[in-house]
Amino acid sequence: MTLPVNAGAQDAAEIESRIQALLGEMTLDEKIGQMTLVHSYGPIEGDFLENLRAGRIGAILNDVDLARVNEMQRIAVEETRLGIPLLVGRDVIHGFRTVMPIPLGQAASWNPELVERGARIAALEAASHGVNWTFAPMIDITRDPRWGRIAETLGEDPHLASVLGAAMVRGFQGDDLAALGTIAACAKHFAGYGASEAGRDYATTNIPENELRNVFLPPFKAALDAGVASFMTSFSDLNGVPATGNSLLLQDILRDEWQYDGFVVSDWASVEQLKIHGLTANDRESALAAVTAGVDMEMASTTYREHLADLVADGEVSEATLDEMVGNVLRAKLMLGLFENAQTDPAALPPTGNPTHLQVALESAVQSLVLLKNDNDTLPLSDAGLSSVAVIGPLADDGYEQLGTWIFDGDPSLSQTPLAALTGRAGDAFRVRHVRAMETSRSRDAALEEAAAAARDADVALLFLGEESILSGEAHSRADISLPGSQEALVKAVAATGTPVVAVIMAGRPLTLANVLDDIDALVYAWHPGTMAGPAIVRVLFGDEVPSGKLPVTFPRMVGQVPIYYSQKNTGKPATPESVVHIDDIEVRAAQTSFGMTSFHLDAGATPQFPFGFGLSYTTFAYSDLELDREAVPYGGTLTASAVLTNTGKRAGTEIVQLYIRDPAASVTRPVRELKGFQRVTLAPGESRRISFRLTPELLSFTGRDMQTVLEPGEFRVWIGGNSDASLQARFDMLGAD
Ligand code: GLC
C-alpha cells in the first residue's frame, strides 16, 4: 500500500518508526488484541468493556451509535496501557444514509469519476458516525447471476471492475487517509468467491490458477495499486484450500509478488469455519492455519484470542511473525491519523442526506439505468401527449425495496419513489392511476383485472417489476432467475389490453425475461437504484435525461445457459449462426451428426438475451473508420486505435465507446474478446468525433502457462463499438523480440 502523497502529518519513515516503538512496548496479549475484530452492539459493559480496557480488542464492527463509538475510542485511548485507538468497521457498500445504486448498477454507468464521487459521499456520511473503515469495494468477478452477491459486484469483466473498483477506493480513502471524512477501504473477497459452484453462496470454487490470475485477481491488483488499506479473505474453498487459510493467495501473491503492506482481515468467522470446511480439526489448528497463511485480523470469531498465545509458547508461531502482522494493522491506524485524533465531531462533517449528496445519488441512478428495448420509440414519453398514465406493480412505490441489498444504514424515509416522482411531475397535466397489484415481488396472487383496467384506461402502462432487495445479496442465491411470483402473468394481463407497456425492472441481478419480452414495448433496467430511484427513472422516461447505461454483465436467455459471458474461450467447435438449430426445428429422427456439432444449447442457442456492454439510447450512434497508427508493432511497443463515432439521431446523447481485443493464437487460449478500454462520449445530433485508445503492452499481456505475465508476439485483433458484439474491427501484429 504505497503511502498516499501526504499521509497526514507523518511520512512513511515516521510511521514505521512509530510501529516499531509500539511493538517494542506491547505485550503478546496486546498484540493479539490488535488482531481481534469484535462485533460491537449495545452497552459498553461486562467482558466487552474488560477486554477493551485490557487492550484485547483492536477493532470493532457494526456499531454506528456515535456516542458509543466515541466512548469506546476514549476508553481505548485513555484507559488502556498503550492508548491504541480502534478501527471501526462497517459495510458501507453503496452508501450510508444516502444510498447510491447497488454496485452492479453503478457499474452500468461505466463512469469511474461518478463511482468515485458516490464512494466519497458514503465515506463522509459513514465518518460522521464514527466509522473509519468500510468493507468495500467488493470486486469479485462473477459470471453467474444465480449468485445473490452479483448485486454487490462491479460486473463480469476484470477490466471494468478494475477501473471502477480503484475509483471506489479513491472515493473512500481520498488522497490522505488522515484527512477528515476519509475512511479505509477493503478489497474483498480475496479471492475467487464469484465462482461459487451453481451460483450457490459460500459454495466451493475450483479455479485453475491461470484463470484465477487472468480473470479474478486483476481487480484486486488494481485496488492495491490504488492504495487500498486492507483486504478481506473470502469464505470460499479455493481449489481445496479455503481462502482464509490459503498461503498461495495471502503470502505468495499478495505479499511476495504484489509486495502489499496493508492488512488482511478474515471474513465473518471464516477463520473458525476452516474446521467446518474440513481444512482443520479444531479452532487451534484454524488459528494456526489462518495466521500462517497471513490473516492479520480475525473477524467475529475468537480463535486468535483463545489460541495464539499458546501457539507462540509452543513455538508453532513466532512472535516476530505476529509483529509483522500487528504492524500491518498499526500502519493503517497511523495512516488514518487515529493516534492524533480518534474522536468524531459530527458537526465537522456534512449532514447525511443533504441536497448535495442526494444530487450525486440522482446522477448515479440516472447513469445506472440501461435501456434494453424501445420498440416504436415508445420512450421517451411526452408530457404533452399524455392524459393518463397507469403505474402498476409492487416496486413502483416502495422506498425500502428500491435501495437494494447491503443498506444497513440506508434511510428509506429519504427515498423518492417512481410513483411519487411521477405524481409530482404530472401535477394537473395528466392523471396517474396506481395499482400495486401484488403485495410483494413474490406474491403468487396478483390483482390482474384491476391492473388491466387501469392499463385499458391509460395512454401508457408503466410496470415496475423485479426483485425485492432481500432476493439478492449475501446468502440469497436463486436457481430460477425469472421474474418472481405472478409478475409474468401481470405483464401479460397488462399487455393484453393493447396499451403500450413500459417496464422498469429493479433487481439485484440479470433476470431471464424471455417469457415477457415480446409483451413489453420498452424496457429500462434499473437494478436497485437507491434513494433517488424515482426522479432518476422519471427523468429518463420523459427524456429529461437520455439513457447512457451499458450492461456490466451478460443477460442469459435461460438460466440453463449460465455461466454465459462475452469473454468466453472459442473452444475447438464454436457455434456459428449456420450451425445452431433450435429444438423445435429438428427433423424427426434426424441423423445424429446431421446438424449442430458445435457449442450451443438446442433450446437456447449460443447467444445471450442481451450482451455485455449493451445499452440503447434515445439517439443512435454509428462507428466507422477504425484506424491503427501502426499495424506492425515493435515488441513491447504501444499503438493507438481509433474510430469515428457519429450521433446519427435527433437528440444529443452519451455513448460508452468500448475497445476489445483478441489474441487469436497464444500459449494459453485467450478469450474471443476482452475489454481493454472505454470512454464516455457525448455528441450533439449529427456530430462526429474520432475516439482514440492507447493499447499498451500491459493491456496486451496475460498470465501464461508458467503463471508469469507474458506479452506474446503475433496477431491481435481489435474492435471498437457500443457493446461486446462490436463488428468494426482491425488487426495488427506484435513483432517478435529481437
Ligand atoms: C459478511 C460478508 C462480508 C462483510 C462481513 C461484515 O458475512 O461476507 O462481505 O463485509 O460479513 O459484515
Residues whose N, C-alpha, C, O or C-beta is under 5 A from the ligand:
A	BS01	GLC	D91 F135 D267 W268
